[in-house]
Amino acid sequence: MKRIVSIVVGAMFSLLCVASGQDVEKQTSDVQQKCVKADSAVCGKKTTKFSKRAAYYQDKAAGEKNKDLAAIYSKCAEAKKKMADGHAKMNKSYKECECKTILSSNPEIKSEVFDGKMKNCMMERKKGVHLSTRVKNMQGCADMCLKKAQQTEDKNLAQQYNKIAACMQAKSEGLNLVMEGKKEFKDARKELKVLKAKAKAAAKDKTAAEVSPE
């Protein structure tokens, strides 16, 4: 009788542990999904925003009679499109990336990423970090993961490292496009400012010549 009771109690305890583990796993999964959705939503909004700005400058270029001015507006459009493409690439990586799941389920990889040489790759959204530094950090993380994948004999571990590498590579490439687009847009705006200043000076000289006595 005591043996039967012990078996029943043991079985009930095991079921409780499994249920508890499932609850924790579900909570972790829910948090991860919320993080991914948040990251994806930010990139999605920026993709839409920059796509609209690209269309705006393209329309201005098409309707501009001054060829020099139209060329600058086209540069602005191309720069904004590049920024939109960069955010779209990052958005895709956020939706497909399994980094958070892998890090939460594998202490070894988590230790490497958060405590080891790859910790800088987690600074992708930290305020005050320059875009070029963020790109460099993420690329470094991707390279490190590829190296780890090649060094380990554990096929499952190698697969997980490769998945993180692919994710960080996509983020690095996307952010690099955003960085290039921002620089190109800034340069185009400088050209626009110079061109408008010249046009204003020319108009002023023309007006002065028209009103000056013979």
Order of alpha helices (4+ residues) and beta strands (2+ residues): alpha-alpha-alpha-alpha-alpha-alpha
